[in-house]
Amino acid sequence: MKKLTHSSQSLLLRLSTRAFSTTATSSDKIVASVLFERLPVVIPKIDPVVYAFQEFSFRWNQQYRRKYPDDVLGRSESKGQGDYQIDYVPAPRVTEADHKNDTKSLQRALDRRLYLLLYGATYGSPKGKPVWHFPEKVYETEETLRKVKGIH
């Protein structure tokens, strides 16, 4: 057997002493965090490169597509010719909350995801220093994650 180097000996020692447990010891606490997310409300703006490719592709297809007579495609005169018009006005992407820089409003940044973050002391923060974090709760008496979740 080859002689182990110092780094592989320390790795082997750390792996052999590591233990996993499903129950918490008396001094361990379970910290549960929640992630609240607001999904985008409007479709994000198209990247200029993607837009240019789509425009090129559309023009290419219009120029080189095959044109068939209507009787070959089975079109009849009884079908509508598409003489209707849809009155559609898109919603604005930039809202009043965006102009005011209101970071507490959900009516802002409609094309992006928003997450709820809290600023304050959290479990495990250094010296109780306030930091940005997700909402959380510390469970001291529960033994397992199943009990925290409420499933028995």
ABEGO torsion letter per residue (X at the ends): XBBBBAAAAAAAAAAAABBBBABBBAABBBBBBBBBBBBBABBBBBBAAAAAAAAAAAAAAAAABBBBBAAAAGBBAABBAGABBBBBBBBBABBAAAAAGBAABAABGAABBBBBBBBEBBBGBBGGBBBBBBBBBBBAABABAAAAAGBX
